[in-house]
Amino acid sequence: MTRLPEGRREVRPSRRVTGDRRAPSFGPKLGVSVPISIGLPLAIVGLFLVVTAVGTGRLLFFFIGGVCALAGALLFAFGKRL
């Protein structure tokens, strides 16, 4: 493969040049990683289910909401490191 002239650079460098594996993302335009974009809505839905469980007294909503809120918060918190 021929070398690029000095004034030009690669738009997408090869994986050999970048080294480590990149985190999953929706691309450079949005700048949002996949775990964060899934974690935040999951945390919001989980909190909504917990509030609904408090209002209705349903134990199932409380457990499902707690699990969803915890999973969403963990994904949101550690999303940049995946």
TACOR-V60288 format. One record per residue. RES is the residue in one letter. PHI is phi as a letter, one per 30 degrees, with the letter a starting at -180 (* if undefined). PSI is psi in degrees with one decimal (* if undefined). NEAR is the number of other C-alpha atoms within 12 Angstrom. Layout:
RES/PHI/PSI/NEAR
RES/PHI/PSI/NEAR
This chain:
M/*/136.9/3
T/d/153.9/4
R/d/149.6/9
L/d/151.7/11
P/d/159.8/8
E/e/-35.7/7
G/d/-12.1/7
R/c/153.5/8
R/b/163.5/11
E/d/137.2/14
V/d/-44.4/8
R/b/103.1/11
P/d/153.9/11
S/d/163.8/12
R/d/-28.7/11
R/d/-38.5/9
V/d/-41.0/10
T/d/-26.1/11
G/i/-103.6/9
D/d/159.1/11
R/d/136.3/13
R/d/153.8/17
A/d/150.2/19
P/d/138.4/19
S/b/171.0/21
F/c/13.7/16
G/j/168.8/13
P/d/-21.4/13
K/d/-44.3/8
L/d/-35.5/11
G/i/24.0/14
V/c/130.3/20
S/d/158.6/26
V/d/-45.5/25
P/d/-34.7/27
I/d/-40.4/29
S/d/-20.2/25
I/c/-36.7/27
G/d/-42.5/27
L/d/-49.9/27
P/d/-34.5/22
L/d/-39.7/27
A/d/-39.7/29
I/d/-43.4/24
V/d/-40.3/26
G/d/-43.6/27
L/d/-37.3/27
F/d/-40.8/21
L/d/-36.6/27
V/d/-42.9/27
V/d/-40.1/22
T/d/-39.1/21
A/d/-38.2/20
V/d/-39.2/18
G/d/-37.1/13
T/c/-19.9/13
G/i/12.8/14
R/d/122.9/16
L/d/-32.8/17
L/d/-43.7/16
F/d/-36.9/24
F/d/-45.8/25
F/d/-46.3/21
I/d/-42.9/24
G/d/-39.5/28
G/d/-42.6/27
V/d/-44.3/22
C/d/-43.6/28
A/d/-41.6/30
L/d/-45.5/25
A/d/-42.6/27
G/d/-40.9/28
A/d/-39.5/27
L/d/-43.0/22
L/d/-42.3/25
F/d/-39.4/27
A/d/-39.8/21
F/c/15.4/20
G/d/-35.5/24
K/d/-17.9/20
R/c/-4.9/18
L/d/*/18
